[in-house]
Amino acid sequence: MTEVPHGYESAPWQLLWRGLAVDQLQRTESTFALSNGHIGMRGTLEEAEPRGLPGTYLNGFYEEHPLPYAEAGYGYPEAGQTVVNVTDGKIIRLLVEDEPLDMRYGHATAHHRVLDFRSGTLRRETEWTSPTGRRVRVSSERLVSFTQRAVAAIRYEVEPLDDDVQLVAQSDLLANEPIEADTGDPRVAAALEAPLQSEYMKAEGYRAVLVHRTKRSGLRVAAAMDHELDTCDGLRTDIAVEEDLARLTVAVDVPKGRKLRLTKFLGYGWSAQRSIPALRAQVDAALAGALQTGWEGLLAEQREFLDHFWSTADVEIDGDPELQQALRFALFHVLQAGARGESRAIPGKGLTGPGYDGHAFWDSDSFVLQTLTYTLPDTARDALRWRHSTLDKAKARAHQLGLRGAAFPWRSINGDECSAYWPAGTAAFHVNADIADAVARYLAATHDRDFERQHGTELLVETARLWMSLGHHDPHGGFRIDGVTGPDEYSAVVDNNVYTNLMAQRNLQEAADSCERHPDLAAMLDVGTEEISAWREAARKMLVPYDELLEVHPQSERFTEHARWDFANTSSSDYPLLLHFPYFDLYRKQVVKQADLVLAMHLRGDAFSLEQKQRNFVYYEALTVRDSSLSAATQAVLAAECGHLDLAYDYLGEAALIDLHDLHHNVRNGLHMASLAGAWLALVAGFGGMRDHGGNLTFRPRLPSAVDRIAFRMCFLGSQLAVEIDQDKAGYRIVHGDPLDIRHYDTPVTVAEDTVTLPVPAFAPLPRPTQPPGREPARRKGGGHAPGPIWPGA
């Protein structure tokens, strides 16, 4: 285990922070967060103080607030949605001979916390001396259950180290925790003051329940706690409850050599429709199941769940222990974001913090679901079911905009558009194609025909219908899509964005194919042969701009004719540009917030030649400032494909370490789920060269100079495939399941249980492209993280 300069110790299967840095708590509360996709708990200390930003979240639970406009316009969304910090059940305060254990007082002779990727728990151990000299050891372990969706649990132990000590523990349920507002940044959550109104409270024995309701959205939440106590004789307990607080107080004299052990079980549930008695019954049942399983049983279930996940999804990278840790950290948090979401969205921050108000964006479909499709496909399916559950809202939004089909929101919690800035929100119609792409990828990787019949075909049809009403055939024979915003939010309301057009093209083709596979469903959806023919014709004639003079694809029509941004005279303190310059100036210049045309070359790589990719990549490297956390992973994938392997390695490091190094200086608001998922893509699609065009699994592996070996596992068509890549060769084998047909470069291969080893062709390295001054990725030399620029981006 080695020390790294960013506070964490490097280890392959865990994240450890030794000592207490109060000014860094807001970082570690995000990185040490636990979640199962339904419940999310930030990594605050059990004693609740000191703290950075407390948070307990339930997926889909939000409060509404009005969206103010200086000038209203037709079709502007009227209400925003913000994730709510619900009732906090993590709190266990401790008094040692009447002195509160507070890490800011007394003296901690030892303190560390460990997030364990294999046990799925957050462990803590502290040796603390009170101001009057009483010494105790506090140990805790916390989990949010992957197997029992509504359950979290904490084991809390206190041991006197010198003499007999009177200990008092206070185990709380606390609603409406006060939180300091952080304003002035559009990426930060709206401030909600006391969003929960009490509806019911009860406490008896060791159990308590609180039920609250939001004031505007009308959502109801129940939180309950129960306890098991193991300690000395003479135990005294008391339980009390009020509107926003339930508290179990435990007092006992503990001699040296003995312990106070408190195990706290928590149950959470919410609903927009169910009654108070129904929610009480739900959390009571959750607690009954947790108590029946017991603490050791919950630990065993957690370990078994993660053993299965890692057997399918693990990655290895030799010679770079920091990056090895970061990649497993990334996968663990991507798993936590969606594992038990079950027909809920996967927010941009997961359930690790309130950033972006807890909204889900298109990057969940394009980055997170891409990774989950190949590692935990059932979770990808459930997230797509959420999209389908909001289809009526998307169709109503399209109707409001005068369009056919569905217009899915750019940012939302419940399926309603929540972006008050229409050029980046409403105009970003590419989200439709991103959802369709995720559907098509999931179907190709699983052949899940039940999902296709129940959800997939309808999603493909209604998204395809939008393009036919949004686009049109021009007099020159092309199919145009004008007035849209692509992934790059520094170019808004443009004509023929290449990413949008190519993704819409695939959307139209996939919708036609699905309807022809299921003609009965097509008939139910009122899709006839004429509509299918129109989709195919629009796809065939889709306009894809190309600059013949520069021999590159403009990001959108005439983009390459715009003046270039004055990068040389832009100070490093002026990034991200969106916080320091007017949008109108960004929109009329060649400057790229996040990979747009480059992302098209990944997801629609079948539409470009290798030579086009290489020229395009170099051109857009010089324009891309990465004010978005979505950019580095995509740039890594294309840098690897285009032959810039060491640059790809630098970008992989940036994507994987974005939160551990707090590169964008906003990890306090939660982790960057798409970048973490993108780190897996950078390794697998970048250095593994994995592509899935047309449902065909292909690999073109190649490693950077700093790495001797990488290995990864993935799912495809129900089989588990293991891939191991060295500098000069690659091996493929089936770990579990039926043989798979793949391609290694241009060689078709059938992979079975015995490893198939094939040579990796030699490749002459290309000159390293240049980036805007000061926006180069930090260099990773020999696996070390060299000093480099830090990006205060989105």
C-alpha positions in Angstrom: 0.0 0.0 0.0 1.6 3.3 -1.1 0.9 6.9 -0.3 -0.3 9.2 -3.1 -0.3 13.0 -3.0 -4.1 13.3 -3.1 -4.9 11.9 0.4 -5.8 8.4 -0.5 -3.6 5.4 -0.1 -3.3 3.2 -3.2 -4.5 -0.4 -3.0 -6.0 -2.6 -5.6 -9.4 -3.4 -3.9 -10.1 -0.5 -1.6 -9.9 3.2 -1.1 -8.3 4.3 2.2 -7.9 7.7 3.8 -5.7 7.9 6.9 -6.1 10.7 9.3 -8.8 13.4 9.4 -8.6 16.4 7.2 -11.7 18.5 8.1 -11.3 20.7 5.0 -11.4 17.6 2.8 -14.5 16.0 4.3 -16.7 17.2 1.4 -14.5 15.3 -1.0 -14.5 12.1 1.0 -18.2 12.2 1.7 -18.7 11.8 -2.1 -16.0 9.2 -2.7 -17.0 7.2 0.4 -20.7 7.3 -0.5 -22.6 4.0 -0.5 -25.6 3.3 -2.7 -27.5 0.5 -4.3 -29.3 2.6 -7.0 -32.3 3.0 -4.7 -30.8 4.4 -1.5 -27.8 6.6 -1.4 -25.8 7.7 1.6 -22.9 10.1 1.6 -19.9 9.2 3.6 -20.4 11.4 6.6 -19.1 10.4 9.9 -21.5 8.6 12.2 -21.3 11.4 14.7 -22.7 13.8 12.0 -20.2 16.5 12.8 -17.7 17.7 11.6 -19.2 17.4 8.1 -19.0 18.9 4.7 -22.3 18.2 3.0 -24.7 15.7 4.5 -26.9 13.7 2.2 -29.2 10.7 2.1 -31.1 10.2 -1.1 -33.8 8.0 -2.5 -33.8 7.5 -6.3 -36.6 9.5 -7.9 -37.6 11.4 -4.7 -37.6 15.1 -5.4 -39.2 18.4 -4.7 -40.6 20.8 -7.3 -39.7 24.5 -7.5 -40.7 27.2 -10.0 -38.4 28.0 -12.9 -38.2 31.8 -13.2 -37.8 33.5 -16.5 -36.9 37.1 -17.2 -38.9 36.6 -20.5 -41.1 33.7 -20.7 -41.6 31.8 -24.0 -43.8 29.2 -25.5 -42.8 25.7 -24.5 -40.5 26.7 -21.6 -40.6 24.2 -18.8 -42.5 25.7 -15.8 -41.2 23.6 -12.9 -37.8 22.4 -11.8 -37.0 19.3 -9.8 -34.4 18.9 -7.1 -33.3 15.8 -5.3 -34.2 15.9 -1.6 -31.9 15.1 1.3 -34.3 12.7 3.0 -34.3 11.5 6.6 -30.8 10.8 7.8 -30.4 7.4 9.5 -26.6 7.3 9.6 -26.3 9.3 12.8 -24.9 7.7 15.9 -23.6 10.3 18.3 -21.3 9.2 21.2 -20.6 10.7 24.6 -17.7 9.5 26.6 -18.2 10.5 30.2 -20.4 13.3 29.1 -18.0 14.5 26.4 -19.2 14.3 22.8 -16.9 12.5 20.5 -16.1 15.2 18.0 -13.0 14.8 15.8 -12.3 18.5 16.1 -11.7 18.3 19.8 -9.6 16.1 22.0 -7.0 14.1 20.1 -7.3 11.3 17.5 -4.2 9.1 17.8 -5.3 7.0 14.9 -8.1 7.4 12.4 -8.8 5.9 9.0 -11.7 5.0 6.7 -11.8 2.3 4.0 -14.2 1.9 1.1 -14.0 -1.8 0.3 -14.9 -2.7 -3.3 -15.2 -6.5 -2.5 -17.2 -6.3 0.7 -19.3 -3.3 -0.4 -18.9 -1.6 2.9 -17.4 1.6 4.4 -15.3 0.8 7.5 -13.9 3.2 10.0 -11.6 2.9 13.0 -10.7 5.8 15.4 -8.7 5.9 18.5 -9.8 9.1 20.3 -8.7 10.8 23.5 -11.2 13.1 25.0 -10.2 16.6 26.3 -10.1 15.1 29.8 -8.0 12.1 28.8 -10.5 9.3 28.3 -9.3 7.0 25.5 -11.7 4.9 23.4 -11.5 2.9 20.2 -14.5 3.4 17.8 -15.0 0.9 15.0 -17.9 1.0 12.5 -18.9 -0.7 9.3 -21.7 0.5 7.0 -23.6 -1.0 4.1 -26.4 -0.2 1.7 -27.7 -3.6 0.7 -27.5 -4.8 -2.9 -29.8 -7.8 -2.1 -32.4 -6.1 0.2 -33.2 -3.0 -1.8 -34.9 -0.9 1.0 -32.3 -1.7 3.7 -29.1 -0.1 5.0 -27.2 -1.1 8.2 -24.4 0.0 10.5 -22.4 -1.9 13.0 -20.9 0.5 15.6 -18.6 -0.6 18.4 -16.9 1.4 21.2 -14.1 0.0 23.4 -12.5 1.7 26.4 -8.7 1.6 26.1 -7.6 2.6 29.7 -10.3 2.5 32.3 -14.0 1.7 32.8 -16.0 4.4 31.0 -19.6 5.4 30.9 -20.8 5.5 27.3 -23.9 7.1 26.0 -24.9 6.5 22.3 -27.7 8.4 20.6 -29.0 6.8 17.4 -31.0 9.2 15.3 -33.4 9.6 12.5 -33.2 13.2 11.5 -35.3 15.0 8.8 -34.7 18.5 7.4 -31.0 18.7 8.2 -29.8 22.3 7.7 -27.5 22.5 4.7 -25.5 25.5 3.6 -26.4 26.8 0.1 -23.7 26.9 -2.5 -25.0 29.4 -5.1 -23.6 31.0 -8.2 -22.9 27.9 -10.2 -25.5 26.4 -12.5 -24.2 22.9 -11.8 -25.0 23.1 -8.1 -28.3 22.0 -6.7 -31.1 24.5 -5.9 -31.3 25.4 -2.2 -34.2 23.7 -0.5 -35.0 24.8 3.0 -36.9 22.3 5.2 -38.6 20.5 2.2 -40.2 17.7 4.3 -43.4 18.1 6.3 -44.1 15.7 9.1 -47.1 13.4 8.7 -46.5 10.5 11.1 -44.1 9.6 13.9 -43.9 6.6 16.3 -41.3 5.1 18.5 -41.4 2.0 20.7 -38.7 -0.3 22.1 -35.7 0.0 19.9 -37.7 0.9 16.8 -38.9 4.3 15.4 -40.5 5.5 12.1 -41.0 8.9 10.6 -43.2 9.7 7.6 -42.9 13.0 5.8 -44.2 14.5 2.6 -42.8 17.1 0.2 -44.8 20.4 0.0 -45.0 20.8 -3.8 -44.4 17.5 -5.5 -46.5 15.6 -2.9 -44.2 12.7 -2.6 -44.3 10.7 0.7 -41.2 9.1 2.4 -41.0 6.8 5.3 -37.8 6.1 7.2 -37.5 3.5 10.0 -34.8 2.2 12.3 -34.4 -0.7 14.6 -31.4 -1.9 16.7 -29.7 -4.8 18.3 -27.5 -4.1 21.4 -24.7 -6.2 22.7 -22.9 -4.9 25.8 -22.6 -5.2 29.6 -25.2 -5.4 32.3 -26.8 -2.3 33.5 -27.9 -1.1 30.1 -30.4 1.8 30.1 -32.3 2.8 27.0 -34.8 5.4 26.1 -36.6 6.2 22.9 -38.2 9.5 22.0 -39.8 11.0 18.8 -40.8 14.3 17.5 -41.8 15.6 14.0 -38.3 15.7 12.5 -36.3 13.5 15.0 -36.5 10.0 16.5 -33.7 9.1 18.9 -32.8 5.9 20.7 -30.5 6.7 23.7 -28.3 3.9 25.1 -26.3 4.4 28.4 -24.0 1.8 29.9 -20.9 1.5 32.0 -18.3 -0.4 30.0 -15.2 -1.8 31.7 -11.8 -2.1 30.0 -11.7 -5.2 27.8 -15.4 -5.1 27.0 -17.4 -3.2 24.2 -20.6 -1.5 23.5 -21.8 -2.9 20.2 -24.8 -1.4 18.5 -26.2 -2.7 15.2 -28.6 -0.3 13.5 -30.9 -1.4 10.7 -32.6 1.1 8.4 -35.6 0.8 6.1 -36.6 3.4 3.5 -39.5 3.7 1.1 -41.3 6.4 -0.8 -44.3 6.8 -3.1 -46.3 9.4 -4.9 -49.6 7.4 -4.3 -49.4 5.0 -1.3 -50.9 6.0 2.0 -49.1 6.5 5.3 -50.1 3.0 6.6 -48.9 1.4 3.4 -45.5 3.1 3.6 -45.2 2.2 7.3 -45.9 -1.4 6.4 -43.2 -1.3 3.7 -40.5 -0.1 6.0 -41.6 -2.4 8.8 -41.3 -5.3 6.4 -37.9 -4.1 5.2 -36.7 -4.0 8.8 -38.2 -7.5 9.5 -36.3 -8.9 6.6 -33.0 -7.2 7.7 -33.3 -8.4 11.3 -34.1 -11.9 10.1 -31.0 -11.9 7.9 -28.9 -10.3 10.6 -25.7 -8.3 10.3 -23.5 -11.2 9.3 -26.1 -12.4 6.8 -26.2 -8.9 5.2 -22.4 -8.9 4.9 -22.4 -12.3 3.3 -25.1 -11.4 0.8 -23.2 -8.2 -0.1 -20.0 -10.1 -0.7 -21.7 -12.8 -2.8 -23.3 -10.1 -5.0 -20.0 -8.4 -5.5 -18.1 -11.6 -6.2 -20.5 -12.2 -9.1 -20.1 -8.7 -10.4 -16.3 -8.7 -10.3 -16.2 -12.1 -12.0 -18.0 -10.4 -14.9 -16.7 -6.9 -14.9 -13.2 -6.8 -13.4 -10.3 -4.9 -15.2 -6.6 -5.2 -14.6 -3.8 -2.9 -15.6 -0.2 -3.9 -14.8 2.3 -1.4 -13.6 0.1 1.5 -12.6 -1.4 0.8 -9.1 -3.0 4.2 -8.8 -4.9 3.7 -12.0 -5.8 0.1 -11.1 -7.4 1.4 -7.9 -9.2 4.2 -9.8 -10.6 1.8 -12.4 -12.1 -0.5 -9.8 -13.3 2.5 -7.8 -15.0 3.7 -11.0 -16.7 0.4 -11.7 -17.8 0.1 -8.1 -19.5 3.4 -8.1 -21.1 2.8 -11.5 -22.5 -0.4 -10.1 -23.8 1.4 -7.0 -25.5 4.0 -9.2 -27.7 1.5 -11.0 -27.7 -1.9 -9.4 -31.1 -1.7 -7.8 -32.5 1.4 -9.5 -35.2 -0.9 -11.0 -37.1 1.3 -13.4 -35.6 4.6 -12.1 -33.2 6.9 -13.7 -29.4 6.8 -13.2 -28.6 10.4 -12.2 -25.5 12.2 -13.4 -24.1 12.1 -9.9 -25.6 8.7 -9.0 -26.8 9.0 -5.4 -23.5 10.4 -4.2 -24.5 14.1 -4.0 -27.0 16.8 -5.0 -25.0 18.1 -8.0 -27.2 19.0 -11.1 -30.2 18.7 -8.7 -30.1 15.0 -9.0 -31.1 15.0 -12.6 -30.4 12.3 -15.2 -29.0 13.3 -18.5 -28.3 11.7 -21.9 -24.8 10.7 -20.7 -26.4 8.0 -18.6 -27.7 6.4 -21.8 -24.5 6.9 -23.8 -21.8 6.2 -21.2 -23.2 4.5 -18.1 -25.6 2.2 -19.9 -22.9 1.3 -22.4 -20.7 0.1 -19.6 -23.5 -1.7 -17.8 -24.7 -3.4 -20.9 -21.4 -5.3 -21.0 -21.0 -5.8 -17.2 -24.4 -6.0 -15.6 -27.0 -6.1 -18.5 -30.0 -6.5 -16.3 -29.3 -3.1 -14.8 -29.0 -1.5 -18.2 -32.4 -3.1 -19.1 -34.0 -1.6 -15.9 -32.7 1.9 -16.7 -34.2 1.7 -20.2 -37.5 0.6 -18.6 -37.5 3.9 -16.8 -37.2 5.7 -20.1 -40.1 3.7 -21.4 -42.1 4.5 -18.3 -41.8 8.2 -19.1 -42.8 7.8 -22.8 -46.2 9.4 -22.3 -44.4 12.5 -20.9 -42.0 12.6 -23.8 -44.9 12.2 -26.3 -46.7 15.1 -24.6 -43.6 17.2 -24.8 -43.2 16.5 -28.5 -46.9 17.4 -29.1 -46.3 20.7 -27.2 -43.4 21.4 -29.5 -45.5 20.6 -32.6 -43.6 17.4 -33.3 -44.5 13.7 -33.7 -43.2 10.9 -31.6 -41.4 11.5 -28.4 -39.1 14.3 -27.2 -37.2 13.0 -24.2 -35.9 15.6 -21.7 -32.4 16.8 -21.6 -32.4 16.8 -17.8 -35.1 15.3 -15.5 -35.9 13.2 -12.5 -39.5 12.1 -13.3 -39.4 12.5 -17.1 -40.5 16.1 -17.4 -38.0 18.6 -18.9 -36.3 20.6 -16.2 -33.9 22.7 -18.2 -34.7 26.4 -18.1 -32.2 27.1 -20.8 -33.8 25.9 -24.0 -30.7 26.1 -26.4 -28.9 23.5 -24.2 -32.1 21.7 -23.1 -35.0 21.5 -25.5 -32.8 21.9 -28.6 -30.6 18.9 -27.6 -32.8 16.5 -29.4 -29.9 14.0 -29.7 -31.1 12.6 -26.4 -33.7 10.7 -28.4 -31.0 9.0 -30.5 -28.9 8.3 -27.5 -31.7 6.4 -25.9 -32.4 4.5 -29.2 -28.7 3.7 -29.4 -28.7 2.3 -25.8 -31.8 0.2 -26.7 -30.2 -1.1 -29.9 -26.9 -1.9 -28.1 -28.7 -3.7 -25.3 -30.7 -5.8 -27.8 -27.6 -6.7 -29.8 -25.7 -7.7 -26.7 -28.4 -9.7 -25.1 -31.0 -10.8 -27.8 -33.6 -10.0 -25.1 -36.7 -10.3 -27.2 -39.1 -9.9 -24.3 -37.6 -6.5 -23.6 -37.8 -5.6 -27.2 -41.5 -6.6 -27.5 -42.5 -4.9 -24.2 -40.4 -1.8 -24.3 -37.7 -1.6 -27.0 -39.7 -1.5 -30.2 -41.9 1.3 -28.9 -39.0 3.4 -27.8 -37.3 3.0 -31.2 -40.5 3.8 -33.0 -41.4 7.0 -31.1 -37.9 8.3 -31.2 -37.7 7.7 -34.9 -41.0 9.5 -35.5 -39.5 12.6 -33.9 -36.7 12.8 -36.5 -39.2 12.6 -39.4 -41.1 15.6 -38.1 -38.0 17.5 -37.0 -36.0 17.0 -40.2 -36.9 17.5 -43.8 -35.7 16.5 -47.3 -34.0 19.5 -49.0 -34.1 20.4 -52.7 -30.7 18.8 -53.2 -31.9 15.3 -52.1 -30.5 15.3 -48.6 -32.3 14.8 -45.3 -31.5 17.7 -43.0 -32.0 18.2 -39.3 -31.7 21.9 -38.5 -31.7 24.1 -35.4 -30.5 21.5 -32.9 -27.8 21.3 -30.2 -25.4 18.4 -30.2 -23.3 17.1 -27.2 -21.0 20.1 -27.4 -22.9 22.8 -25.5 -20.6 25.6 -26.7 -22.3 25.2 -30.2 -26.0 25.6 -29.9 -29.0 25.6 -32.3 -26.9 24.6 -35.3 -27.8 22.9 -38.6 -26.9 19.3 -39.4 -24.8 18.5 -36.3 -22.9 15.4 -37.5 -23.3 13.5 -34.2 -27.1 14.1 -34.1 -27.6 13.3 -37.8 -25.5 10.0 -37.7 -27.2 8.9 -34.4 -30.6 9.8 -35.9 -29.7 7.7 -38.9 -29.0 4.7 -36.8 -32.2 5.4 -34.8 -34.3 5.3 -38.0 -32.6 2.1 -39.2 -33.0 0.3 -35.9 -36.7 1.3 -35.7 -37.3 -0.1 -39.2 -35.5 -3.3 -38.3 -37.4 -3.8 -35.1 -40.7 -3.3 -36.7 -39.9 -5.8 -39.4 -38.9 -8.3 -36.8 -42.2 -7.8 -35.0 -44.9 -6.9 -37.5 -47.7 -7.4 -35.0 -46.1 -4.8 -32.7 -45.7 -2.5 -35.7 -49.4 -2.8 -36.4 -50.3 -2.1 -32.8 -48.1 1.1 -32.9 -49.8 2.0 -36.2 -46.5 1.7 -38.2 -47.2 0.7 -41.8 -44.9 -0.2 -44.7 -44.9 3.4 -45.9 -43.6 4.8 -42.6 -40.9 2.2 -42.5 -39.9 3.0 -46.1 -39.8 6.7 -45.2 -37.5 6.0 -42.2 -35.1 4.0 -44.4 -35.2 6.7 -47.1 -34.4 9.5 -44.6 -31.6 7.3 -43.1 -30.1 6.7 -46.6 -30.2 10.4 -47.5 -29.1 11.7 -44.1 -26.9 14.8 -44.7 -23.4 14.5 -43.2 -21.4 17.8 -43.8 -17.8 17.5 -45.0 -15.3 20.3 -45.5 -13.6 19.4 -48.8 -10.9 22.1 -48.4 -9.8 21.1 -44.9 -10.6 17.4 -45.4 -12.4 17.1 -42.1 -16.0 16.9 -41.0 -17.3 20.1 -39.5 -19.0 19.5 -36.2 -22.0 21.0 -37.7 -22.8 22.8 -40.9 -20.2 25.6 -41.6 -18.6 25.1 -38.1 -15.1 25.1 -39.7 -15.8 28.6 -41.2 -16.2 30.2 -37.7 -13.5 32.2 -36.2 -11.3 30.3 -33.8 -11.5 31.1 -30.1 -8.5 33.1 -28.9 -7.0 30.4 -26.7 -3.6 32.1 -26.4 -5.2 35.1 -24.6 -7.6 33.1 -22.4 -6.3 32.8 -18.9 -6.4 29.5 -17.1 -8.6 31.2 -14.5 -11.2 31.8 -17.2 -12.1 28.1 -17.4 -14.8 26.8 -17.5 -15.6 29.3 -20.2 -19.4 29.1 -19.5 -18.8 30.9 -16.2 -16.7 33.7 -17.6 -17.9 34.5 -21.2 -21.4 35.1 -22.7 -22.9 32.1 -24.6 -23.4 34.1 -27.7 -19.6 34.5 -28.0 -19.0 30.8 -27.5 -21.7 29.9 -30.0 -20.1 31.8 -32.9 -16.5 30.5 -32.4 -14.6 27.3 -33.0 -14.3 26.1 -29.4 -15.5 22.8 -28.1 -16.7 22.1 -24.6 -16.8 18.4 -24.9 -16.1 15.8 -27.6 -18.9 16.0 -30.1 -17.7 15.0 -33.6 -15.2 12.8 -31.8 -18.0 11.0 -29.9 -19.7 10.5 -33.3 -16.6 8.7 -34.5 -16.8 6.3 -31.5 -20.5 5.5 -31.5 -20.9 5.7 -35.3 -17.4 4.7 -36.2 -18.8 2.7 -39.0 -19.6 5.9 -40.8 -15.9 7.1 -41.1 -12.7 5.7 -42.6 -9.6 5.4 -40.4 -8.0 8.3 -42.3 -11.0 10.5 -41.7 -10.9 9.7 -38.0 -7.2 10.5 -37.8 -7.6 13.9 -39.6 -10.8 14.8 -37.6 -9.2 13.8 -34.3 -6.1 16.1 -34.8 -8.3 19.0 -35.9 -10.7 18.8 -32.9 -7.9 18.2 -30.4 -6.8 21.8 -31.1 -10.3 23.1 -30.3 -11.5 21.0 -27.3 -11.1 22.5 -23.8 -12.8 19.8 -21.8 -14.9 22.0 -19.7 -17.1 18.9 -19.4 -16.3 15.7 -17.5 -17.7 13.8 -20.5 -14.8 14.6 -22.8 -11.7 12.8 -21.7 -13.0 9.2 -22.0 -14.2 9.8 -25.5 -10.9 11.4 -26.5 -9.1 8.4 -25.0 -11.1 6.0 -27.1 -10.4 7.8 -30.4 -6.8 8.7 -29.5 -6.1 5.0 -29.1 -7.9 4.1 -32.4 -6.1 6.8 -34.3 -2.7 5.7 -33.0 -2.0 8.3 -30.3 -1.6 5.6 -27.6 0.3 7.6 -24.9 -2.1 10.5 -25.3 -5.0 8.0 -24.9 -3.3 6.8 -21.7 -3.2 10.3 -20.4 -6.9 10.8 -21.1 -7.7 7.5 -19.5 -6.0 8.7 -16.3 -8.0 11.9 -16.4 -11.4 10.1 -16.8 -10.6 7.6 -14.1 -9.1 10.0 -11.6 -11.5 12.9 -12.1 -13.0 12.5 -8.6 -10.1 10.9 -6.7 -8.0 13.9 -7.7 -11.0 16.3 -7.7 -9.8 17.6 -11.1 -12.9 19.8 -11.6 -13.0 21.1 -8.1 -16.6 20.1 -7.5 -16.6 16.6 -6.2 -18.3 17.9 -3.0 -21.5 17.8 -5.1 -21.1 14.2 -6.1 -19.2 11.9 -8.4 -19.1 12.2 -12.2 -20.8 8.9 -13.1 -20.4 9.2 -16.9 -16.7 9.9 -16.6 -16.3 6.9 -14.3 -18.2 4.7 -16.7 -16.1 6.3 -19.5 -12.9 5.1 -17.8 -14.0 1.5 -18.4 -14.8 2.4 -22.0 -11.4 4.1 -22.4 -9.7 0.9 -21.4 -12.0 -1.6 -23.2 -13.0 0.4 -26.3 -9.7 2.4 -26.3 -6.9 -0.1 -25.7 -9.0 -3.1 -26.2 -10.4 -1.7 -29.5 -13.8 -3.1 -28.7 -16.6 -2.1 -31.1 -20.2 -3.4 -31.5 -21.3 -1.9 -34.8 -24.2 -3.8 -36.2 -24.2 -6.1 -33.2 -20.9 -7.6 -34.2 -18.2 -7.8 -31.5 -14.8 -6.8 -32.7 -11.5 -6.0 -31.1 -8.4 -4.1 -32.4 -6.2 -4.1 -29.2 -3.1 -2.0 -28.8 -1.3 -0.8 -25.7 0.5 2.4 -24.8 4.2 2.3 -24.1 3.8 2.6 -20.3 1.7 -0.6 -20.0 2.8 -4.2 -20.4 -0.6 -5.8 -19.9 -4.2 -5.1 -19.5 -7.1 -7.6 -18.9 -10.8 -7.2 -18.7 -14.0 -9.2 -18.6 -17.4 -8.5 -20.3 -20.7 -10.0 -21.0 -22.1 -10.7 -24.5 -25.0 -12.9 -25.5 -25.1 -14.4 -22.0 -21.5 -15.5 -22.1 -18.6 -14.1 -20.0 -15.6 -13.2 -22.2 -12.1 -12.7 -20.7 -9.6 -10.6 -22.8 -5.9 -10.3 -22.0 -3.7 -8.0 -24.0 0.1 -7.7 -24.0 2.2 -5.5 -26.2 2.5 -8.1 -29.0 -0.4 -10.4 -28.5 -4.0 -10.8 -27.3 -5.8 -13.7 -25.7 -9.5 -14.4 -25.7 -11.4 -17.1 -23.7 -14.9 -17.9 -22.5 -15.1 -18.0 -18.7 -18.8 -19.0 -18.6 -21.3 -19.7 -21.3 -21.4 -20.6 -25.0 -18.7 -19.9 -27.6 -18.7 -16.5 -29.2 -17.9 -15.4 -32.7 -15.7 -12.2 -32.7 -13.2 -10.5 -34.9 -9.6 -9.7 -34.0 -8.6 -7.0 -36.4 -9.9 -8.5 -39.6 -9.7 -12.2 -38.5 -12.9 -14.0 -37.6 -12.4 -16.0 -34.4 -14.7 -18.4 -32.5 -13.8 -18.1 -28.8 -14.5 -21.0 -26.4 -13.0 -22.2 -23.0 -9.5 -22.6 -24.4 -7.6 -19.3 -24.8 -7.2 -18.2 -28.4 -4.0 -16.1 -28.7 -3.4 -13.9 -31.7 -0.7 -11.4 -32.6 -1.1 -7.6 -32.2 0.2 -5.9 -35.3 3.1 -3.5 -35.0 2.2 0.1 -35.3 4.4 3.2 -35.9 3.4 5.9 -33.4 2.1 9.1 -34.8 3.0 12.7 -33.8 1.2 13.8 -30.7 -1.6 16.3 -31.5 -1.7 19.6 -29.8 -4.5 20.9 -27.5 -5.4 24.5 -26.6 -2.7 26.1 -24.4 -3.1 24.9 -20.8 -5.7 22.3 -21.6 -3.4 19.4 -22.2 -4.1 16.3 -20.2 -1.7 15.6 -17.4 1.0 13.2 -18.5 1.2 9.7 -17.0 4.8 8.5 -17.4 5.5 4.9 -16.5 2.3 4.8 -14.5 3.0 7.8 -12.4 0.8 10.9 -12.3 3.0 13.8 -13.5 2.2 17.4 -12.6 -0.2 18.9 -15.1 -3.0 21.3 -15.5 -6.1 21.0 -13.4 -9.5 21.6 -15.0 -12.3 23.4 -13.1 -14.9 22.1 -15.5 -18.4 20.7 -15.3 
